[in-house]
């Protein structure tokens, strides 16, 4: 078997069973004066408690991962004589990519015979998770590190992420969305529709009156962006609104007949910026412009 380990972080929001075999770095968030590690199984705080606290008006914040944290996770892997393929949150949303490159350079001096490759996912949430799963599948199939890097790097440009937010309060406060102010329309039941652009930046693109119309507009992207079932299922992520996820799933199946889905929560690290009531549709399709 190829001699490398796939590493990603908890921002990928994968269900734990899909992350088996992948080394996951839990990011840290702060809520109500207390720090939590964002494990995929929510062992330190349930996702329900997290979003219910946000609904009371409190805001969560996140902590940037340092190069030292990467070194702590990666060095034991390198000491075992294995290389590393790391897939991280979009560099347009976080400094994780920059910090991971600094750690990789530091470790290269100490372990010159080993290789650490960091890939900017240009995505968030289960867009990162999808890439990590495909990288691990490449590893399991016996692909070399170079082959896996080439494959994942190409797939990065084919990950489509479309988002409907109940409102943009959290995204706007966190500075994660440009031009968000003009798209806020909760009092009129206007639902902002956002997309992750090719460079990995989340931008508001349109609005729809009501959730049904917003979902219909997003679901059309499966056809417009040429969803490729060969690259895996359709991913639906939600911030504590499972009924939204079920509605989107049912609408997709009714319109296109697709039945292969992965549905999971938007975890606290991404959820600190989206707030409750957000839903995202993620899939692999044609290359983004």
N, C-alpha and C positions, 0 to 999 in steps of 0.2 A: 504494500500500500504506500502511496505517496507520503513523504515525510514532512508534513506540515499540519498546522492546527488552524482551524477557522475561528476567528475571534470577532465578536461584535459587542454591542452594548444594549442596555435595557430599553433604550429609545426605540428599538425594533419592535417592541410590543408583541412578540411571538407568544402563542400559547406554549406552556412549558414542554409539552410533548414534541412540538416541532423544533424546539431548541436543543433537543438531546444530541450530544456530540459536539455542540458549538459552545465555546467558552464565552460566557456573557459577563460583561463588566457592569455591575449595577451603578447607575448614576445616583446622585444624592439630591434630594429636594428638601425644602424647609417649609413647614406649615404650622401656623399657630405657635411659633417659637421653638419648634422641635425639628431636628434633622432625621430624615429617614433614608434608608437605602431602597432604591426602587427595584427590588427583585421581581422577576417575572411571576412568581407565585404570590406576590404581595404579602410576604410573611410578616413585615413590620407594620403595615397598615393596609386594611382592605381598601380596594378601589372604591367601594361604596361609601365608606367613611370619608375617604379623600374628597370625593365630589360633593357629598352632603355638606362637608365643611365649607367648600367653595360656595355652595348655594346660600350660606349664611352671610356672604359678603366678604369673607376673608380671602386673601390672596396668597398663593404659594409662590415660592421662588426656587430657582435651581442653582446648583453649584458647578462651576466649570471643572472638568476633570483635568488634573495636572499631569505633566510628563512623568512625575514620580509615581503616580498611580498606575500608569501604563507599564512602567518598569517593574513595579511590584507584581503585576499580573503576568507579564511576558517573560521575565527572566527565568522563572522555573521551567518554562516551556523550552527556552533556548538551552538551558542547562541539560535538558534531556536529549539534546541533539536534534531538535525539531525546528523548522522554520514557522513563520507566522503570516497569515493573511488576515488583515484586520479591515473591517467594513464599518464606517462610522457615519454619524449624523451629518447632514449637509453642511459644508463649510460656510454657506450663506446664512445659516441659523445658529452656528456655534463655532467655537475655536477648537473643537475636538480634533479635527483633521490636522490643524497646525500643531497642537500639543502632541498628537501621536507621532507626527514626523520628527519632532524634537526628541521624543523618547527613542524612536527607531535609530536616529543618528547616534545618540548616546550609547545604545546597546551595540551598535555596529562596531564601535571602537573596542568594546569589551569582548565581543564575540564575532570576530571578523569572518569566520567561516559559516556564520548563520545569516539568514535573510529575514527581514521584517518588511512586508509590503503593506502600506496603508492605502485604502481606496476611499475616496470621497463618494458617498452614495448619491449625493445630490438629491437626497430624499429624506423623508422623516417617517416616523411611525412604522407601520408594517411594510412600507417601501424598503426600508433598511432590512427588515426581517426577511422579506422575499429574497433579497440579494444574498443574505447570509445562508438561507436554506439552499439556494441554488449553488452557492460556493461549496457547501458541505456535500451536496449531491455530486459535484465534480470531484471532490476529494474521495468520496466513496466509490466513484467509478474509476479511480486510479489515475485521474488526470494529474499531471505535474503541476507544481506551483506556477510556473510560467503559463501553462495552459489555462489554469483556473483564473489567473489574473487577467489574461486576455479575454476570456469569456465574460467574467463579471464586469470588466471595464466597458465592454460593448453593451452588456445588458443594462448598465446604469442609464444609458440614453434611451432605453425603451421602457422604463418604469414610469407609469402614469399615475398621478395621485390627484384626485378631485375631491374637494371638501365642501360641505355645507355647514355653516355655523349659524346657530340660533341668533347670535350677535357677535360682534368683534371686540367686545370690551377687553377680554384678556389678551387677545392678539395685539390689539392697539397699544395697551399699556406696556406690553413686553417688547414692543418695537419689532415684532416678528413679521409684520405685514406692512408693506408700503401703501400709502393712499387709502388706508382702512377707514378713516373718519367719514369719508363720503359714502361709504357703503353701509353704514349703520342705519338700520331702519326697523328695529324691533317693534316699535309702536304701531307700525303699519303692516306688520306681519311680512316684512320683506326679508327674504333669506339670502344672504350673500353666498356666492359660489366662488371658490378659490381654486387655484391650481398650482402645482409645483412646476415651475418653468425649467427649461433645459439646464440652466446654470445652478439650479437647486434653490431658487428663491420662491417663496410662497406669495402669490399675488392675487388680489381680488379681480375677477374678470367680468362677472355679470351678477345680476340679481334676479330673483324670481319671487312672485307673490305666493307665499305659502309653501309648506314642505312638499306637498305632492308635486307641484310644478318644478321645484328645485331638484327633487329626486329624478324626475323625468328628464330634465336637462342633463344631469350628470350621467344617468344611465346611457344616454345616447352616445356618450364618449366611448363606450365599449366598441361600438361599430365604427365611429369616426376615427378612433385611434387604433383600430384593428387588433383587438384583444387576441392574444395568441395562447390558446389552451395548452399548447405544447410546453409552454414555460410555466405551467402550474395553474392553480386555482385562482379564482377571483377573491381578493381580500377585502373584507369590510371591517373597519375599525370604528368604534363609537365611544363617546365619553359618557358612560353610564346612561345610555338611552337604548337598551336592547330592543325595544319596540321599533325604533327607527331602523335598526339593523335588519330586523325581521321584515319590515315593510320593503326596504330596499332589495333584500334577497328575493322576496316574492315578486316584486316588479320585474327584476332581471329575469327570473325564471319564466314568468308569463310572457315577456317580450321576446326573449332570445332562446329560451329552453335550457340555459346553462344551469347545472345543478352542483357544480364543484366549487365550494366556498370554504374560506377560512374566516371565521368571525371572532373578534376578540375586542377587549377594551383598549382604548387609548390610555396608556399608563400615566402615572402621576407626573413624570418629567415632561412629556409632551402636553399632558392635560393641564399642567400649571399655566400654559400659554393659550390653550384653546378654550378652557373652561368647560362646564357641562353642556350637553345638548349639541355637540359637534359629531358629525359622521363623515367618514372618508371612504372612498372607493379607490382601491389600488389594484393595478394589474400590469402585466407586461404586454406590450403591443409593438407598434411600429416606432421607429426612431423619432424622437422629438426634434423639431427644428431648432 
